[in-house]
Amino acid sequence: MTDDARDKRTQTLATAAKAKSQAKTAAAEKAIRTLVKRGEPITFQAVQREAGVSHAFLYNHPDLRGRIERLRAQARPSPAPTPPADEQSTLVLALTGQITRLKKQHREEVQALRDALEQAHGENLDLRRELARRGGNAPVPQSRIIGPC
C-alpha cells in the first residue's frame, strides 16, 4: 500500500470522526435547550438520554461539561436552614457515627484477615515445594487465586 493511499484513508477517517463529534455536540446542545424549555433539571444523565450520546462524551467535552455543571448548579435550590437539633436527631447522629466507625473497623479487620490468609497460603506453598524438593511424596499443588468471601 502506498503512503498516498494511507494518508488519504487517514484523512478520511479523521474527517469522519470530526463530523461525528460535531454532530454529537450539536445534539447535546439541542438537548440542553430542549430540557431548559421544558423546565426539566439539567443533569448529565438527562442530557445523555435526550441527545443519545454517552456520559463519557459529555464528561470529556470541556464546553458541554462546564455548561451542564453550571446549569445543574443554578437549578439546585439553596439548602433549607437546619432546624434546631433535638434529642432524637442527636441520638440518630450519634448512632449513625457509631455504625460508620464499626463498618470501617470491620472492613479493616476483614482486609487484615485476607492479607494473613494470603500470606499463609504462600508459606504453605513454599513448604510443600521444599518438602517435594527434599524427596517427600507430597505433590506440589498449583497455586490458585482465592476470591473475596
C-alpha positions in Angstrom: 0.0 0.0 0.0 1.4 3.4 -0.9 1.8 6.2 1.5 -0.5 8.3 -0.6 -3.4 5.8 -0.1 -2.7 5.5 3.6 -2.7 9.3 4.0 -5.9 9.6 2.1 -7.6 6.9 4.3 -6.3 8.5 7.5 -7.6 11.9 6.4 -11.0 10.4 5.5 -11.2 8.8 8.9 -10.2 12.0 10.7 -12.8 13.9 8.8 -15.5 11.4 9.6 -14.5 11.4 13.3 -14.6 15.2 13.4 -18.1 15.2 11.7 -19.4 12.6 14.2 -18.1 14.7 17.1 -19.7 17.8 15.8 -23.0 16.0 15.3 -22.9 14.7 18.9 -22.0 18.2 20.2 -25.0 19.7 18.2 -27.3 17.0 19.5 -26.2 17.7 23.1 -26.6 21.4 22.8 -30.1 20.9 21.3 -30.9 18.5 24.2 -29.9 21.2 26.7 -32.1 23.8 25.1 -35.0 21.3 25.0 -34.6 20.5 28.6 -34.4 24.1 29.6 -37.6 24.9 27.6 -39.5 22.0 29.3 -38.2 23.2 32.7 -36.6 19.9 33.5 -33.4 19.7 35.6 -30.2 19.8 33.6 -28.1 16.7 34.5 -25.6 14.7 32.6 -28.0 11.8 32.6 -30.9 13.9 31.3 -28.7 15.4 28.5 -27.3 12.0 27.7 -30.8 10.5 27.4 -32.2 13.4 25.4 -29.3 13.7 23.0 -28.5 10.0 22.6 -24.8 10.5 23.5 -22.7 8.8 26.1 -21.8 10.1 29.5 -18.2 9.8 28.6 -18.7 12.1 25.6 -20.3 14.8 27.8 -17.7 14.5 30.5 -14.8 14.6 28.1 -16.2 17.6 26.2 -15.0 20.6 28.3 -17.5 23.2 26.9 -20.5 20.9 27.3 -19.4 19.7 30.7 -18.9 23.2 32.0 -22.3 24.3 30.7 -24.1 21.3 32.2 -22.4 21.8 35.5 -23.4 25.5 35.6 -27.0 24.8 34.7 -27.2 22.0 37.2 -25.9 24.2 40.0 -28.3 27.0 39.1 -31.3 24.6 39.2 -30.4 23.4 42.7 -32.4 25.1 45.4 -30.4 26.5 48.3 -30.4 24.2 51.3 -33.1 24.9 53.9 -31.8 26.1 57.2 -31.3 23.3 59.6 -33.8 23.0 62.4 -32.5 23.1 65.9 -31.1 19.8 67.0 -33.3 17.9 69.4 -32.7 14.9 71.4 -33.9 12.4 68.8 -31.8 13.8 66.0 -28.7 13.9 68.2 -29.3 10.2 69.0 -29.7 9.4 65.3 -26.4 11.2 64.5 -24.6 9.5 67.4 -25.8 6.1 66.3 -25.0 6.8 62.6 -21.5 7.8 63.6 -21.1 4.6 65.7 -22.3 2.4 62.8 -19.9 4.2 60.4 -16.9 3.6 62.7 -17.9 -0.1 63.2 -18.2 -0.6 59.5 -14.8 0.8 58.9 -13.3 -1.3 61.7 -15.0 -4.4 60.2 -13.6 -3.6 56.7 -10.1 -3.2 58.2 -10.3 -6.5 60.1 -11.6 -8.4 57.1 -8.7 -6.9 55.0 -6.2 -7.9 57.6 -7.6 -11.5 57.7 -7.4 -11.7 53.9 -3.8 -10.5 53.9 -2.9 -13.0 56.6 -4.7 -15.8 54.7 -2.8 -14.9 51.5 0.5 -15.0 53.4 -0.3 -18.3 55.0 -1.2 -19.8 51.6 2.1 -18.6 50.2 4.0 -20.1 53.1 2.1 -23.3 52.8 3.0 -23.5 49.1 6.7 -22.8 49.9 6.8 -25.6 52.5 5.2 -28.1 50.1 7.7 -27.2 47.4 10.5 -27.6 49.9 9.1 -31.0 51.0 8.9 -32.1 47.4 12.5 -30.9 46.7 13.8 -32.9 49.7 12.2 -36.0 48.4 8.8 -36.1 50.1 5.9 -37.7 48.4 3.5 -34.8 48.7 2.6 -33.4 45.2 3.3 -29.7 44.6 -0.1 -28.1 44.1 -0.7 -25.5 41.5 -1.3 -22.1 43.0 -4.8 -20.7 43.0 -6.3 -17.3 43.5 -8.9 -17.2 46.2 -11.6 -14.6 45.6 -13.4 -12.4 48.1 -15.5 -14.1 50.7 
